[in-house]
Amino acid sequence: MDINQLKSTWKGMDEKVSITTDLKQLLRENKHPVLKGIRLQMTIEILAWTIFLVLYYDGLDGHQKPLYANLLLVGAALFVLGHSLAGYFSAKNLVRAADLKQSLVRYLGVLKKYAFLSIASRVCVAICLLLFFITTIQFTTTKYILLAGIVSIFPIQAYLLSRIWKKRIEKIKLTLQGLSD
Amino acid sequence: MSEQQFLSLVKQHQGIVHKICRLYRDSVQDREDLFQEIMFQLWQSFPAFEGRSTISSWMYRIALITALASFRKKSPAISFPERLPEIAAETPDDTEHQQRQQLLFALKQLDDVEKAIMALYLEDMSYAAIAAIIGISENYVGVKINRAKIKIQNSLNK
């Protein structure tokens, strides 16, 4: 095929993507595939944390724990929810500049910050939960071993999460490399 | 401009969105997700559209940014339809359809940036218009197009 044939073939490409939703509905935020997922995650997190914060004071002896442990726990819960909210708004606004390159440059900056926030919030919540539970524990050798086991899971989780973000960041970086003269 | 006016404008040019979805996504589910995402981003960006460029250039710009910035789902969705598709409907024996499939296959061998530039070039846009949408110099557009053309010809000749 010569170039004119290629152009006419491209222009004649009329196979449509099968869409089950009405076009008008697609403009609604509640139909957005990514935002829908984040909203669901946020709802589950809010519910879980609300139940936890309601129950922890009596059920988990929250009133016997030091004030700093209580504050850290509530702070960590708010951090996780704030992080989800930041993710929601960054996924909502993908178009950030007048051209593709600048848009991707700015998006990469947002993605890096969000990745850091994502990992930091998970680590923070794990540390705060742990602190909350161990503040009034009388430690024995078995309990120290258990604690070491639990603590060793955190870096693995953080590593797996960072790998997911690294892949996403690398993908955008690679695209930007292709745009550099 | 009202939602109704936006929809009628987009409906006239929605072939652009379908083409970008086919070019950048392989599975039916991924294409549908990208289509939804592009429509949403077009609507979000519409108030900033001042009419300095054509509606098709603007739609290409938003569609390409969305395709390159959004992420695919981790695993491909597997569907089990109750009936098998008609074989004749899937593989029509007409030359135009085959040419479209060949071109799509050749374009899919390119990297994401080359795909974007070639989509605009095949739409008959000038180097200046492509440079403005992508954000690179006209010279570099030329370099990229020449490289992509060679890759496409190699794929088509295989």
Interface residues (C-beta under 8 A of the other chain):
Chain A: M1 I3 Q5 L6 K7 T9 W10 K11 G12 M13 D14 E15 K16 V17 S18 I19 T20 T21 L23 K24 L26 L27 E29 K31 H32 P33 V34 K92 N93 L94 V95 A97 A98 D99 L100 K101 Q102 S103 L104 Y107 R168 K171 I172 T175 G178 L179 D181
Chain B: E3 F6 L7 V10 K11 Q14 G15 V17 H18 K19 C21 R22 V28 R31 E32 D33 F35 Q36 E37 M39 F40 Q41 W43 Q44 S45 R61 I62 L64 I65 T66 L68 A69 S70 F71 E96 Q99 R100 Q102 L103 L104 D111 D112 V113 E114 A116 A119 L122 E123 D124 A132 I133 I134 G135 I136 S137 N139 Y140 V143 K149 I152 L156
